[in-house]
Amino acid sequence: MSRLLKSAREQSGMSLRALAQRAKTSHSTLSAYESGRIEPSTSVAARIFEAAGYRLSTTIEPQLKTANGHYPGDELAELLALGELLPRTTRARHLDAPVFPGS
């Protein structure tokens, strides 16, 4: 939230004091919001964004599921966990291969 508030203020070309006055808050409080020292409520954040010329909105989107009802990534996690159960083999440091004449 702090980065969004600061970005909105900078994009609007307003100083801390000007935006604070327009949003009906103090510049020290706005500075604390922008630095992340304190978190504004949703209604206060919306008021600050509106004063900077922006509208606060949220979007909630459903997570996609695969055909078997799992979330993407669940199958990969299960596969990797299964791979951890497989025995590990060490590879030989040399390859036994026939030697051909002239090589």
C-alpha positions as CSV (number, residue, x, y, z in Angstrom):
1,M,0.0,0.0,0.0
2,S,2.8,2.4,0.8
3,R,4.3,2.1,-2.7
4,L,1.0,2.6,-4.3
5,L,0.2,5.7,-2.2
6,K,3.6,7.2,-3.0
7,S,3.4,6.4,-6.7
8,A,-0.1,8.0,-6.9
9,R,1.2,11.1,-5.3
10,E,4.2,11.3,-7.5
11,Q,2.2,10.6,-10.7
12,S,-0.2,13.4,-9.7
13,G,2.7,15.8,-9.3
14,M,1.6,16.8,-5.8
15,S,3.8,17.4,-2.8
16,L,3.2,15.6,0.5
17,R,1.7,18.8,2.0
18,A,-0.6,19.5,-1.0
19,L,-1.9,15.9,-1.1
20,A,-2.3,15.7,2.6
21,Q,-4.3,19.0,2.7
22,R,-6.5,17.8,-0.2
23,A,-7.1,14.4,1.5
24,K,-7.8,16.1,4.8
25,T,-4.9,14.5,6.7
26,S,-1.6,15.7,8.0
27,H,1.6,15.6,5.9
28,S,3.3,13.6,8.7
29,T,0.6,11.0,8.6
30,L,0.7,10.8,4.8
31,S,4.5,10.4,5.1
32,A,4.1,7.6,7.6
33,Y,1.6,5.8,5.2
34,E,4.1,6.2,2.3
35,S,7.0,4.9,4.3
36,G,5.0,1.9,5.6
37,R,5.4,2.9,9.2
38,I,1.6,2.8,9.6
39,E,-1.1,1.3,7.4
40,P,-4.1,3.4,6.4
41,S,-7.6,1.9,6.6
42,T,-9.3,1.1,3.3
43,S,-11.5,4.2,3.5
44,V,-8.5,6.5,4.3
45,A,-6.5,5.0,1.5
46,A,-9.4,5.5,-0.9
47,R,-9.7,9.1,0.2
48,I,-6.0,9.7,-0.4
49,F,-6.1,8.1,-3.9
50,E,-9.2,10.1,-4.8
51,A,-7.4,13.3,-3.7
52,A,-4.5,12.4,-6.0
53,G,-6.9,11.8,-8.9
54,Y,-7.2,8.0,-8.7
55,R,-9.9,5.5,-7.7
56,L,-9.1,2.6,-5.4
57,S,-10.6,-0.6,-6.7
58,T,-10.1,-4.3,-6.1
59,T,-10.6,-7.4,-8.2
60,I,-11.2,-10.9,-6.9
61,E,-10.6,-13.6,-9.5
62,P,-11.1,-17.4,-9.1
63,Q,-8.1,-19.6,-9.1
64,L,-8.1,-22.0,-12.1
65,K,-8.3,-25.7,-11.4
66,T,-7.2,-28.6,-13.5
67,A,-9.6,-31.1,-14.9
68,N,-9.2,-33.3,-11.8
69,G,-9.9,-30.5,-9.4
70,H,-6.4,-29.6,-8.3
71,Y,-4.8,-26.2,-8.4
72,P,-2.0,-25.7,-10.9
73,G,1.2,-26.5,-9.2
74,D,-0.3,-29.1,-6.9
75,E,0.5,-31.8,-9.4
76,L,4.0,-30.6,-9.8
77,A,4.5,-30.5,-6.1
78,E,3.2,-34.1,-5.8
79,L,5.5,-35.2,-8.6
80,L,8.5,-33.6,-7.0
81,A,7.7,-35.2,-3.7
82,L,7.4,-38.6,-5.4
83,G,10.8,-38.0,-7.1
84,E,12.3,-37.5,-3.7
85,L,11.2,-41.0,-2.7
86,L,12.9,-42.7,-5.6
87,P,16.3,-44.3,-4.9
88,R,19.3,-42.3,-5.9
89,T,22.0,-43.9,-8.0
90,T,25.6,-42.7,-8.4
91,R,27.0,-42.4,-11.9
92,A,30.3,-44.0,-12.9
93,R,33.1,-41.5,-13.4
94,H,34.2,-43.4,-16.5
95,L,32.4,-45.0,-19.4
96,D,33.2,-48.6,-20.3
97,A,33.2,-48.6,-24.1
98,P,35.0,-50.8,-26.6
99,V,38.2,-49.5,-28.0
100,F,38.2,-49.5,-31.8
101,P,41.4,-50.0,-33.8
102,G,43.0,-46.8,-35.0
103,S,41.6,-44.6,-32.2
